[in-house]
Amino acid sequence: MVAALAAATDHSGLGAICHLDSDSGIAAAMAMERERITEHVRFSARPFAGVPTLAKDLGGPFAGFPVNAGSHALEGRAEGSADSDIARRFRDAGFCLFGLTTSPEFGLSLASEPARGPICRNPLDPARTAGGSSGGAAAAVASGIVAIAHATDAGGSIRVPAACCGLVGLKPTRGAMPGGPLFGNHLGGIASEMAVCRSVRDTALIFQTLRGKAKGPYADPVAPDHSESKFRIGFLTGTGALYPTDDERCQTVTEATRVLEADGHKVVPLKWETLEKSAATSQRVFAGIVSVNLARLADSAAIDMELAEPLSRAFAERGHRMAGTELWGILNDALHVSYNVWALFETVDCILTPMLSFAPPAIGSFPTDHVDTELHLDRMATFAPLASLANVSGFPAITLPFGRAKDGLPLPVQLLAPMGHEPVLLAVAARLEAEERWHHRFPVAGLAA
């Protein structure tokens, strides 16, 4: 914990942490040490005993820590008096929390640069974004402040920052993570909570540690038997003319398929047209759901939208204008996305795609001081055209770096699989990771380089 707190100070210029509570972190670490000495059996059952971590300033609350969601509109609210279900599981696993990470206001951006501050920068190139909305979490992990950080994903918000910063990010199957008592369905089921990590190993362990019966409307998915080690892997190297992916990132997918094919997996080329309609529909569904959610928040007594950023107010107004019949159509569209993607998995076990269309852009590329919601949505779709597909369909997806670009930044890929098939994603991701085409630039605080 001492090393993590020192690293937080050393890397404060990254803007990864928006709320630091050293006393809570030290108290948690000391309590874990006392447990190690006096209750060895209980301590040994905690897979992350004593590991420092940070929670995202958005998502299920952690008792004793505020949730401002990157907004002036929520400042001054009392700190949470009780843990959410996933917060409790983080603590039960042995994690020691000492702060909150930066997110954009209400998670509305693929950059983490809230007007209330701080501006979150990419540790690999501070002139560029660390992504959003879990940008602070990704920056903290990539810089080595912590090895693992809590994160949420409603439209790519775990995977995009992980991709920007050279990390592994898993968006779990809908319902696999506990979402109670408040988080489970507040975004129509498109949001999931988990973490950003530095390795597939850590991702697999935290997934197994946190998952379980959710207090919400979705059944707990049961992972099928994956005793067969060879998979049918569909792959997509491009993302069409409207949101094109650059050559370097297309080539990275091709290189990954070569490795997997040489390993005995069957690789199946897919055309962009196979996913184009579902991707476009997913973006529209995401826009509708977040707009209605912000309209609902604006109508509550808990928030003063006059203090919110212009773009957030514009999304809330968009939600207020939406008729019930339009929202109903959006929810039906989401079901069609799930059905159409399910159909693809009749012929393949997982799908390999680019994660980002181009390198993380400069700070300021996703401004929120305007009211053009369509422009903002288009900017996000241009950067990560396949990000929201997993959220709207409910399927699990994982990103990991598979190479280094000419500019030294990571070249990420994404894998999607059917409901409950995280073991497939983790197995394929582990095989790609074993190629060692990416190495972390910063060691974890307190550990040898």
Solvent accessible surface area in square Angstrom, and as a share of the most:
residue,aa,sasa,rsa
1,M,38,0.17
2,V,118,0.68
3,A,38,0.29
4,A,3,0.02
5,L,23,0.11
6,A,51,0.40
7,A,11,0.09
8,A,6,0.05
9,T,91,0.53
10,D,115,0.59
11,H,47,0.21
12,S,80,0.52
13,G,65,0.63
14,L,16,0.08
15,G,6,0.06
16,A,2,0.02
17,I,31,0.16
18,C,34,0.20
19,H,54,0.24
20,L,85,0.42
21,D,36,0.18
22,S,41,0.26
23,D,114,0.59
24,S,39,0.25
25,G,0,0.00
26,I,69,0.35
27,A,58,0.45
28,A,28,0.22
29,A,26,0.20
30,M,107,0.48
31,A,43,0.33
32,M,22,0.10
33,E,73,0.33
34,R,136,0.50
35,E,18,0.08
36,R,107,0.39
37,I,116,0.59
38,T,101,0.59
39,E,80,0.36
40,H,124,0.55
41,V,126,0.72
42,R,131,0.48
43,F,38,0.16
44,S,73,0.47
45,A,81,0.63
46,R,32,0.12
47,P,67,0.42
48,F,10,0.04
49,A,28,0.22
50,G,32,0.31
51,V,41,0.23
52,P,29,0.18
53,T,2,0.01
54,L,0,0.00
55,A,0,0.00
56,K,5,0.02
57,D,1,0.00
58,L,36,0.18
59,G,15,0.15
60,G,4,0.04
61,P,33,0.21
62,F,6,0.03
63,A,30,0.24
64,G,33,0.32
65,F,7,0.03
66,P,19,0.12
67,V,31,0.18
68,N,18,0.09
69,A,4,0.03
70,G,2,0.02
71,S,1,0.00
72,H,79,0.35
73,A,9,0.07
74,L,16,0.08
75,E,77,0.34
76,G,83,0.80
77,R,113,0.41
78,A,98,0.76
79,E,98,0.44
80,G,24,0.23
81,S,114,0.74
82,A,67,0.52
83,D,40,0.21
84,S,3,0.02
85,D,11,0.06
86,I,1,0.01
87,A,0,0.00
88,R,102,0.37
89,R,50,0.18
90,F,1,0.01
91,R,76,0.28
92,D,74,0.39
93,A,3,0.02
94,G,0,0.00
95,F,9,0.04
96,C,0,0.00
97,L,8,0.04
98,F,0,0.00
99,G,0,0.00
100,L,4,0.02
101,T,0,0.00
102,T,1,0.01
103,S,0,0.00
104,P,4,0.02
105,E,7,0.03
106,F,26,0.11
107,G,15,0.15
108,L,9,0.05
109,S,3,0.02
110,L,10,0.05
111,A,2,0.02
112,S,0,0.00
113,E,34,0.15
114,P,6,0.04
115,A,75,0.58
116,R,62,0.23
117,G,20,0.19
118,P,45,0.28
119,I,76,0.39
120,C,0,0.00
121,R,77,0.28
122,N,0,0.00
123,P,9,0.06
124,L,14,0.07
125,D,44,0.23
126,P,70,0.44
127,A,62,0.48
128,R,61,0.22
129,T,0,0.00
130,A,0,0.00
131,G,0,0.00
132,G,0,0.00
133,S,2,0.01
134,S,0,0.00
135,G,0,0.00
136,G,0,0.00
137,A,0,0.00
138,A,0,0.00
139,A,0,0.00
140,A,0,0.00
141,V,0,0.00
142,A,4,0.03
143,S,2,0.02
144,G,1,0.01
145,I,3,0.01
146,V,2,0.01
147,A,21,0.16
148,I,3,0.02
149,A,0,0.00
150,H,1,0.00
151,A,0,0.00
152,T,6,0.04
153,D,0,0.00
154,A,17,0.13
155,G,13,0.13
156,G,0,0.00
157,S,8,0.05
158,I,0,0.00
159,R,0,0.00
160,V,0,0.00
161,P,0,0.00
162,A,0,0.00
163,A,1,0.01
164,C,0,0.00
165,C,2,0.01
166,G,0,0.00
167,L,0,0.00
168,V,4,0.02
169,G,0,0.00
170,L,0,0.00
171,K,3,0.01
172,P,0,0.00
173,T,2,0.01
174,R,44,0.16
175,G,13,0.13
176,A,0,0.00
177,M,13,0.06
178,P,2,0.01
179,G,9,0.09
180,G,1,0.01
181,P,102,0.64
182,L,137,0.68
183,F,23,0.09
184,G,23,0.22
185,N,79,0.40
186,H,63,0.28
187,L,19,0.09
188,G,35,0.34
189,G,5,0.05
190,I,4,0.02
191,A,15,0.12
192,S,12,0.08
193,E,3,0.01
194,M,0,0.00
195,A,0,0.00
196,V,0,0.00
197,C,0,0.00
198,R,29,0.11
199,S,25,0.16
200,V,6,0.03
201,R,180,0.66
202,D,17,0.09
203,T,0,0.00
204,A,30,0.23
205,L,78,0.39
206,I,0,0.00
207,F,3,0.01
208,Q,104,0.46
209,T,39,0.23
210,L,0,0.00
211,R,54,0.20
212,G,16,0.15
213,K,128,0.54
214,A,11,0.08
215,K,140,0.59
216,G,42,0.40
217,P,87,0.55
218,Y,66,0.25
219,A,78,0.61
220,D,40,0.21
221,P,23,0.15
222,V,130,0.75
223,A,39,0.31
224,P,54,0.34
225,D,121,0.63
226,H,55,0.24
227,S,91,0.59
228,E,131,0.59
229,S,75,0.48
230,K,106,0.45
231,F,18,0.07
232,R,87,0.32
233,I,0,0.00
234,G,0,0.00
235,F,35,0.14
236,L,3,0.01
237,T,46,0.27
238,G,27,0.25
239,T,3,0.02
240,G,25,0.24
241,A,103,0.79
242,L,136,0.68
243,Y,30,0.11
244,P,78,0.49
245,T,14,0.08
246,D,51,0.27
247,D,123,0.64
248,E,55,0.25
249,R,6,0.02
250,C,26,0.15
251,Q,85,0.38
252,T,6,0.04
253,V,0,0.00
254,T,34,0.20
255,E,45,0.20
256,A,0,0.00
257,T,7,0.04
258,R,133,0.49
259,V,16,0.09
260,L,0,0.00
261,E,97,0.43
262,A,94,0.73
263,D,49,0.25
264,G,46,0.44
265,H,15,0.07
266,K,131,0.55
267,V,27,0.15
268,V,40,0.23
269,P,96,0.60
270,L,35,0.17
271,K,156,0.66
272,W,36,0.13
273,E,119,0.53
274,T,55,0.32
275,L,2,0.01
276,E,75,0.34
277,K,159,0.67
278,S,8,0.05
279,A,3,0.02
280,A,50,0.38
281,T,13,0.07
282,S,0,0.00
283,Q,40,0.18
284,R,124,0.45
285,V,0,0.00
286,F,22,0.09
287,A,2,0.02
288,G,2,0.02
289,I,11,0.06
290,V,10,0.06
291,S,0,0.00
292,V,41,0.24
293,N,19,0.10
294,L,3,0.02
295,A,7,0.05
296,R,127,0.46
297,L,45,0.22
298,A,28,0.22
299,D,105,0.54
300,S,43,0.28
301,A,114,0.88
302,A,52,0.40
303,I,16,0.08
304,D,66,0.34
305,M,22,0.10
306,E,138,0.62
307,L,99,0.49
308,A,6,0.04
309,E,13,0.06
310,P,40,0.25
311,L,2,0.01
312,S,2,0.01
313,R,78,0.28
314,A,8,0.06
315,F,1,0.00
316,A,4,0.03
317,E,96,0.43
318,R,49,0.18
319,G,7,0.06
320,H,97,0.43
321,R,176,0.64
322,M,29,0.13
323,A,56,0.43
324,G,59,0.57
325,T,115,0.67
326,E,94,0.42
327,L,49,0.24
328,W,171,0.60
329,G,30,0.29
330,I,12,0.06
331,L,69,0.34
332,N,55,0.28
333,D,39,0.20
334,A,15,0.12
335,L,121,0.60
336,H,112,0.50
337,V,3,0.02
338,S,18,0.11
339,Y,158,0.60
340,N,66,0.34
341,V,1,0.01
342,W,110,0.39
343,A,46,0.36
344,L,29,0.14
345,F,18,0.07
346,E,136,0.61
347,T,89,0.52
348,V,2,0.01
349,D,35,0.18
350,C,0,0.00
351,I,1,0.01
352,L,0,0.00
353,T,0,0.00
354,P,4,0.02
355,M,1,0.01
356,L,2,0.01
357,S,1,0.01
358,F,67,0.28
359,A,19,0.15
360,P,2,0.01
361,P,23,0.15
362,A,58,0.45
363,I,39,0.20
364,G,43,0.41
365,S,39,0.25
366,F,11,0.05
367,P,43,0.27
368,T,28,0.16
369,D,112,0.58
370,H,39,0.17
371,V,102,0.59
372,D,67,0.35
373,T,16,0.09
374,E,103,0.46
375,L,72,0.36
376,H,0,0.00
377,L,25,0.13
378,D,66,0.34
379,R,77,0.28
380,M,17,0.08
381,A,8,0.06
382,T,43,0.25
383,F,0,0.00
384,A,5,0.04
385,P,5,0.03
386,L,1,0.01
387,A,3,0.02
388,S,9,0.06
389,L,2,0.01
390,A,0,0.00
391,N,1,0.01
392,V,1,0.00
393,S,0,0.00
394,G,0,0.00
395,F,0,0.00
396,P,0,0.00
397,A,0,0.00
398,I,0,0.00
399,T,0,0.00
400,L,2,0.01
401,P,17,0.10
402,F,4,0.02
403,G,8,0.08
404,R,106,0.39
405,A,7,0.06
406,K,196,0.83
407,D,76,0.40
408,G,17,0.16
409,L,3,0.01
410,P,2,0.01
411,L,15,0.07
412,P,1,0.01
413,V,0,0.00
414,Q,0,0.00
415,L,0,0.00
416,L,2,0.01
417,A,0,0.00
418,P,8,0.05
419,M,58,0.26
420,G,2,0.02
421,H,43,0.19
422,E,2,0.01
423,P,39,0.24
424,V,1,0.01
425,L,0,0.00
426,L,18,0.09
427,A,51,0.39
428,V,1,0.00
429,A,0,0.00
430,A,43,0.33
431,R,70,0.26
432,L,1,0.01
433,E,63,0.28
434,A,68,0.52
435,E,60,0.27
436,E,117,0.53
437,R,88,0.32
438,W,25,0.09
439,H,108,0.48
440,H,65,0.29
441,R,113,0.41
442,F,53,0.22
443,P,65,0.41
444,V,24,0.14
445,A,28,0.21
446,G,64,0.62
447,L,119,0.59
448,A,100,0.77
449,A,124,0.96
